Amino acid sequence: MKDIIYYGVIGGLFLFNIIMLYKRRKVDNYAYRIVLFSRYKDWFLALLLVTSVVVLLIVVEPYIPKFLKWGLFSLLDKSGTNANLEVIQQSSKVSSVLMIVIFAIFILLIPKAALWEENAFRYGTTEFKKSIFSNVKFGLAHCLVGVPIWIGLILILIGFIYTLKYISAYKKSNDLDVALEASTSLHGKYNTILVILLMIALLITT
């Protein structure tokens, strides 16, 4: 029964993402331009951020209390950390071709998701101290898709970095939309690099 629920959760979320990708295709075109086809210097910053986060995860993971490693998948006796990434990992067990197809779909989803999250958690933030609550919500909201609590806490810190990017762009332009593009660019590129690294790791190990 737990396996049925597990595959139902990750499959249902993946189907939901596909539906949203189609329904928001006009918005996605705008998101693609921001994340994939502009602000190319942000790729270096995103890579630096990914590297720093991976090192942090490796260093602190052995010292994390067991209760902070709890996530929704713990209820199903699974060790997954994100329902979306679980789809890619499970597809790799079927075939490399299927995994690459799923990966390509996620690459299309990432810009839309980054734009949606930046709109939801950072749009309109012009002072850093006013972003504290929204960044806490940003980090912990990821726990709803299976991210363990301790990684959700780290995502709060990452959210503050996106906020710094947002506020910096706003102060230079005095334009909320320009600020949104700046934080979405970094956010989307960060997620894209993470997914690419995951696919490479899976290809090597399968």
Residue frames relative to the residue before (quaternion, step in Angstrom):
aa qw qx qy qz dx dy dz
M 1.0000 0.0000 0.0000 0.0000 0.00 0.00 0.00
K 0.6500 0.5243 -0.3216 0.4463 3.57 0.99 -0.85
D 0.6305 0.5251 -0.3335 0.4642 3.57 1.06 -0.73
I 0.6287 0.5348 -0.3290 0.4589 3.58 1.02 -0.80
I 0.6587 0.4945 -0.3033 0.4791 3.58 0.95 -0.90
Y 0.6329 0.5531 -0.3215 0.4360 3.57 0.96 -0.91
Y 0.7238 0.4187 -0.2511 0.4877 3.57 0.74 -1.03
G 0.5972 0.5570 -0.3572 0.4533 3.57 1.15 -0.55
V 0.6565 0.5169 -0.3047 0.4570 3.58 1.01 -0.86
I 0.7291 0.4203 -0.2626 0.4720 3.59 0.70 -1.02
G 0.6446 0.5123 -0.3229 0.4667 3.59 1.07 -0.69
G 0.6542 0.5188 -0.3089 0.4555 3.56 0.99 -0.84
L 0.6621 0.4960 -0.3084 0.4696 3.57 0.96 -0.83
F 0.6358 0.5227 -0.3298 0.4624 3.56 1.02 -0.78
L 0.6477 0.5093 -0.3130 0.4724 3.60 0.96 -0.85
F 0.6230 0.5361 -0.3327 0.4623 3.59 1.02 -0.82
N 0.6551 0.5150 -0.3102 0.4577 3.59 0.95 -0.87
I 0.6350 0.5243 -0.3295 0.4619 3.58 1.01 -0.79
I 0.6483 0.5132 -0.3144 0.4664 3.59 0.94 -0.87
M 0.6741 0.4888 -0.2948 0.4688 3.59 0.93 -0.89
L 0.5976 0.5638 -0.3554 0.4458 3.58 1.09 -0.69
Y 0.6837 0.4706 -0.2797 0.4826 3.57 1.00 -0.83
K 0.6973 0.4905 -0.2877 0.4364 3.58 0.82 -0.98
R 0.7665 0.3294 -0.1777 0.5220 3.58 1.04 -0.72
R 0.2103 0.8344 -0.4941 0.1239 3.59 1.13 0.55
K 0.6307 0.5199 -0.3476 0.4595 3.62 1.06 -0.62
V 0.6446 0.4995 -0.3109 0.4882 3.55 1.04 -0.79
D 0.6182 0.5679 -0.3372 0.4261 3.56 1.04 -0.80
N 0.6064 0.5593 -0.3618 0.4343 3.60 1.00 -0.75
Y 0.6408 0.5023 -0.3039 0.4946 3.57 1.06 -0.80
A 0.6627 0.5083 -0.2989 0.4616 3.57 0.96 -0.89
Y 0.6249 0.5416 -0.3405 0.4475 3.60 1.00 -0.80
R 0.6456 0.5261 -0.3248 0.4484 3.56 0.95 -0.88
I 0.6715 0.5049 -0.2996 0.4521 3.56 0.92 -0.89
V 0.7700 0.4021 -0.1987 0.4537 3.56 0.74 -1.10
L 0.8178 0.3156 -0.1338 0.4623 3.58 0.76 -1.03
F 0.8220 0.2813 -0.1003 0.4848 3.57 1.00 -0.74
S 0.7379 0.2830 -0.2490 0.5599 3.59 1.07 0.66
R 0.8049 0.2777 -0.2047 0.4828 3.56 -1.33 0.15
Y 0.0530 0.8688 -0.4905 0.0428 3.56 0.89 0.98
K 0.5744 0.5920 -0.3820 0.4166 3.61 1.16 -0.49
D 0.5780 0.6011 -0.3694 0.4099 3.57 1.19 -0.50
W 0.5325 0.6166 -0.4174 0.4025 3.60 1.19 -0.37
F 0.6524 0.5032 -0.3148 0.4712 3.58 0.99 -0.81
L 0.6565 0.5045 -0.3089 0.4681 3.58 0.93 -0.88
A 0.6480 0.5160 -0.3121 0.4652 3.58 1.02 -0.84
L 0.6454 0.5127 -0.3172 0.4691 3.60 0.99 -0.83
L 0.6358 0.5193 -0.3204 0.4727 3.57 1.02 -0.80
L 0.6547 0.5096 -0.3016 0.4698 3.57 1.02 -0.84
V 0.6400 0.5193 -0.3195 0.4676 3.59 0.95 -0.87
T 0.6551 0.5174 -0.3068 0.4572 3.57 0.90 -0.95
S 0.6636 0.5088 -0.3005 0.4588 3.57 0.92 -0.92
V 0.6704 0.4999 -0.2964 0.4613 3.57 0.95 -0.89
V 0.6444 0.5174 -0.3256 0.4594 3.60 0.94 -0.85
V 0.6450 0.5052 -0.3152 0.4790 3.59 0.96 -0.86
L 0.6447 0.5253 -0.3146 0.4576 3.59 0.96 -0.88
L 0.6526 0.5211 -0.3108 0.4538 3.58 0.95 -0.90
I 0.6698 0.5038 -0.2954 0.4586 3.56 0.94 -0.93
V 0.6888 0.5018 -0.2806 0.4417 3.58 0.95 -0.91
V 0.7815 0.3769 -0.1958 0.4570 3.59 0.79 -1.00
E 0.5080 0.7003 -0.4134 0.2838 3.63 1.12 -0.57
P 0.6740 0.4975 -0.3344 0.4316 3.67 0.84 -0.78
Y 0.7230 0.4443 -0.2401 0.4714 3.59 1.15 -0.49
I 0.4852 0.6744 -0.4321 0.3508 3.58 1.27 0.03
P 0.4646 -0.6724 0.4904 0.3024 3.63 -0.80 0.93
K 0.6289 -0.5888 0.3615 0.3566 3.55 -1.06 0.78
F 0.6626 0.5265 -0.3299 0.4182 3.59 0.95 -0.81
L 0.6436 0.5128 -0.3277 0.4641 3.60 1.16 -0.51
K 0.6229 0.5308 -0.3391 0.4639 3.58 1.28 -0.26
W 0.4618 0.6851 -0.4412 0.3503 3.55 1.31 0.02
G 0.0520 0.7675 -0.6374 0.0453 3.54 -1.13 0.80
L 0.7264 -0.4341 0.2912 0.4463 3.56 -1.24 0.16
F 0.6369 0.5378 -0.3332 0.4406 3.59 1.07 -0.69
S 0.5186 0.6362 -0.4127 0.3950 3.58 1.25 -0.34
L 0.6059 0.5676 -0.3467 0.4364 3.57 1.14 -0.66
L 0.7296 0.3922 -0.2107 0.5190 3.55 1.22 -0.57
D 0.4691 -0.6908 0.4203 0.3553 3.55 1.33 0.23
K 0.4910 0.6237 -0.4453 0.4143 3.55 1.09 0.81
S 0.3879 -0.7350 0.5142 0.2120 3.56 -1.20 0.55
G 0.3417 0.7712 -0.4827 0.2357 3.61 1.22 0.24
T 0.2941 -0.7747 0.5388 0.1516 3.55 -1.17 0.60
N 0.7943 0.0533 -0.0204 0.6049 3.59 1.20 -0.24
A 0.4748 -0.7051 0.4442 0.2831 3.58 -0.68 1.08
N 0.6405 0.5272 -0.3341 0.4474 3.58 1.02 -0.76
L 0.6924 0.4669 -0.2798 0.4737 3.58 0.89 -0.92
E 0.5706 0.5939 -0.3740 0.4264 3.55 1.18 -0.54
V 0.5945 0.5693 -0.3611 0.4384 3.58 1.09 -0.69
I 0.6659 0.4892 -0.3001 0.4768 3.57 0.93 -0.91
Q 0.6695 0.5110 -0.3038 0.4455 3.58 0.88 -0.92
Q 0.6806 0.4781 -0.2946 0.4705 3.59 0.92 -0.84
S 0.6337 0.5290 -0.3368 0.4530 3.60 1.05 -0.73
S 0.6086 0.5653 -0.3573 0.4270 3.59 1.12 -0.62
K 0.6227 0.5447 -0.3366 0.4497 3.58 1.20 -0.48
V 0.6322 0.5124 -0.3218 0.4840 3.57 1.28 -0.38
S 0.7259 -0.3165 0.2257 0.5674 3.57 0.78 -1.07
S 0.5933 -0.5794 0.4256 0.3622 3.55 -1.20 0.56
V 0.6144 0.5588 -0.3452 0.4371 3.58 1.08 -0.74
L 0.6592 0.4957 -0.3064 0.4752 3.57 0.91 -0.91
M 0.6408 0.5319 -0.3297 0.4447 3.57 0.97 -0.82
I 0.6552 0.5091 -0.3089 0.4649 3.58 0.98 -0.85
V 0.6271 0.5217 -0.3336 0.4725 3.60 1.05 -0.75
I 0.6571 0.4948 -0.3024 0.4815 3.58 0.92 -0.91
F 0.6263 0.5454 -0.3247 0.4527 3.56 1.01 -0.84
A 0.6565 0.5162 -0.3092 0.4549 3.58 0.92 -0.91
I 0.6291 0.5271 -0.3298 0.4666 3.57 1.04 -0.77
F 0.6700 0.4960 -0.3045 0.4609 3.57 0.95 -0.83
I 0.5948 0.5496 -0.3657 0.4587 3.58 1.08 -0.64
L 0.6531 0.4937 -0.3036 0.4875 3.58 1.10 -0.70
L 0.6717 0.5115 -0.2929 0.4488 3.58 1.10 -0.67
I 0.5870 0.6448 -0.3655 0.3257 3.58 1.01 -0.81
P 0.6768 0.4844 -0.3359 0.4410 3.67 0.71 -0.88
K 0.6460 0.5197 -0.3207 0.4581 3.59 0.98 -0.83
A 0.6698 0.5032 -0.2994 0.4567 3.56 0.91 -0.93
A 0.6481 0.5192 -0.3180 0.4575 3.58 0.98 -0.85
L 0.6583 0.5016 -0.3089 0.4687 3.58 0.95 -0.86
W 0.6488 0.5175 -0.3204 0.4566 3.58 0.95 -0.86
E 0.6870 0.4840 -0.2912 0.4572 3.59 0.87 -0.92
E 0.6484 0.5030 -0.3292 0.4671 3.59 0.97 -0.75
N 0.6179 0.5266 -0.3332 0.4795 3.58 1.08 -0.71
A 0.7147 0.4805 -0.2531 0.4408 3.55 0.90 -0.98
F 0.8242 0.2964 -0.1211 0.4671 3.59 0.87 -0.91
R 0.8119 0.2842 -0.1495 0.4875 3.62 1.10 -0.41
Y 0.5288 0.6581 -0.4233 0.3288 3.60 1.09 -0.47
G 0.7965 0.2705 -0.2241 0.4921 3.56 -0.84 0.99
T 0.5366 0.6179 -0.4086 0.4043 3.61 1.27 -0.06
T 0.0276 -0.8284 0.5590 -0.0234 3.56 -0.52 1.18
E 0.7396 0.2798 -0.1969 0.5796 3.59 1.30 -0.11
F 0.5383 -0.6729 0.4042 0.3067 3.55 -0.83 1.03
K 0.6743 0.5181 -0.3190 0.4184 3.60 0.85 -0.90
K 0.6508 0.5138 -0.3180 0.4598 3.57 1.17 -0.49
S 0.6201 0.5653 -0.3361 0.4277 3.58 1.28 -0.13
I 0.4283 0.7417 -0.4501 0.2526 3.60 1.23 -0.25
F 0.7069 0.4608 -0.2767 0.4598 3.58 0.72 -1.04
S 0.6731 0.4982 -0.3117 0.4490 3.60 0.89 -0.87
N 0.6583 0.4944 -0.3192 0.4694 3.60 1.06 -0.64
V 0.5887 0.5339 -0.3659 0.4842 3.57 1.14 -0.56
K 0.6472 0.5003 -0.3134 0.4823 3.58 0.96 -0.84
F 0.6249 0.5559 -0.3335 0.4350 3.59 0.99 -0.84
G 0.7040 0.4686 -0.2731 0.4585 3.58 0.83 -0.96
L 0.7331 0.4397 -0.2434 0.4584 3.54 0.80 -1.03
A 0.5512 0.6091 -0.3984 0.4079 3.61 1.18 -0.46
H 0.6110 0.5620 -0.3498 0.4342 3.58 1.13 -0.60
C 0.5505 0.6059 -0.3952 0.4168 3.59 1.21 -0.40
L 0.5821 0.6004 -0.3654 0.4088 3.58 1.20 -0.46
V 0.7192 0.3656 -0.2503 0.5352 3.61 1.22 -0.34
G 0.7529 -0.4473 0.2053 0.4370 3.57 1.16 0.61
V 0.4708 0.6759 -0.4542 0.3394 3.60 1.21 -0.13
P 0.4712 -0.6745 0.4815 0.3021 3.64 -0.80 0.93
I 0.6697 -0.5359 0.3343 0.3905 3.56 -1.16 0.61
W 0.6866 0.5016 -0.3140 0.4222 3.61 0.83 -0.90
I 0.6416 0.4860 -0.3306 0.4928 3.58 1.08 -0.60
G 0.5868 0.5593 -0.3602 0.4617 3.57 1.13 -0.62
L 0.6402 0.5194 -0.3191 0.4674 3.58 1.05 -0.76
I 0.6426 0.5018 -0.3214 0.4817 3.58 1.03 -0.74
L 0.6290 0.5372 -0.3307 0.4542 3.57 1.08 -0.71
I 0.5490 0.5765 -0.3996 0.4544 3.58 1.20 -0.42
L 0.6556 0.5073 -0.3026 0.4703 3.57 0.98 -0.88
I 0.6354 0.5136 -0.3240 0.4770 3.57 1.01 -0.81
G 0.6124 0.5589 -0.3373 0.4460 3.57 1.06 -0.77
F 0.6354 0.5228 -0.3296 0.4629 3.58 1.04 -0.74
I 0.6190 0.5301 -0.3424 0.4675 3.59 1.09 -0.67
Y 0.6329 0.5077 -0.3256 0.4855 3.59 1.01 -0.81
T 0.6371 0.5349 -0.3235 0.4510 3.57 1.05 -0.78
L 0.6272 0.5286 -0.3327 0.4653 3.57 1.00 -0.79
K 0.6340 0.5217 -0.3147 0.4763 3.56 1.04 -0.82
Y 0.6580 0.5220 -0.2945 0.4559 3.55 0.97 -0.93
I 0.7104 0.4587 -0.2692 0.4609 3.58 0.75 -1.03
S 0.6125 0.5508 -0.3436 0.4510 3.58 1.04 -0.77
A 0.6765 0.4812 -0.2882 0.4772 3.58 0.92 -0.92
Y 0.6391 0.5322 -0.3261 0.4495 3.58 1.03 -0.78
K 0.6701 0.5054 -0.3049 0.4500 3.59 0.92 -0.88
K 0.6633 0.4995 -0.3032 0.4675 3.58 1.12 -0.64
S 0.7997 0.3196 -0.1312 0.4910 3.56 1.00 -0.88
N 0.2287 -0.7788 0.5316 0.2419 3.58 1.19 -0.63
D 0.5765 0.5482 -0.3615 0.4863 3.54 1.18 0.72
L 0.4029 -0.7450 0.4820 0.2245 3.58 -0.57 1.16
D 0.6527 0.5203 -0.3214 0.4473 3.60 1.03 -0.71
V 0.6207 0.5155 -0.3363 0.4858 3.58 1.07 -0.70
A 0.6360 0.5215 -0.3200 0.4703 3.57 1.03 -0.80
L 0.6340 0.5334 -0.3200 0.4595 3.57 1.02 -0.84
E 0.6470 0.5153 -0.3172 0.4638 3.57 0.95 -0.84
A 0.6477 0.5405 -0.3197 0.4314 3.58 0.98 -0.85
S 0.7193 0.4255 -0.2623 0.4824 3.60 0.80 -0.96
T 0.6186 0.5383 -0.3421 0.4588 3.59 1.09 -0.68
S 0.6115 0.5605 -0.3408 0.4425 3.57 1.04 -0.78
L 0.7012 0.4539 -0.2720 0.4778 3.58 0.81 -0.99
H 0.6440 0.5372 -0.3065 0.4502 3.57 0.95 -0.93
G 0.7060 0.4710 -0.2659 0.4571 3.57 0.80 -1.02
K 0.6606 0.4992 -0.3080 0.4687 3.57 0.98 -0.81
Y 0.6037 0.5517 -0.3417 0.4630 3.58 1.06 -0.75
N 0.6966 0.4671 -0.2751 0.4699 3.59 0.81 -0.99
T 0.6235 0.5469 -0.3369 0.4456 3.59 1.03 -0.77
I 0.6613 0.5015 -0.3020 0.4689 3.57 0.92 -0.90
L 0.6322 0.5398 -0.3290 0.4481 3.59 0.98 -0.83
V 0.6867 0.4768 -0.2840 0.4696 3.58 0.87 -0.95
I 0.6239 0.5291 -0.3383 0.4651 3.60 1.01 -0.74
L 0.6554 0.5067 -0.3088 0.4673 3.59 0.94 -0.88
L 0.6284 0.5288 -0.3308 0.4649 3.57 1.04 -0.78
M 0.6639 0.5047 -0.3137 0.4540 3.58 0.89 -0.90
I 0.6354 0.5273 -0.3263 0.4602 3.58 0.98 -0.86
A 0.6575 0.5158 -0.3043 0.4572 3.57 0.94 -0.92
L 0.6722 0.4955 -0.2946 0.4647 3.57 0.97 -0.86
L 0.6343 0.5276 -0.3255 0.4619 3.59 1.03 -0.78
I 0.6613 0.5124 -0.3008 0.4579 3.56 1.03 -0.79
T 0.7609 0.4111 -0.1936 0.4632 3.56 0.98 -0.90
T 0.6905 0.4536 -0.2916 0.4821 3.61 1.23 -0.20
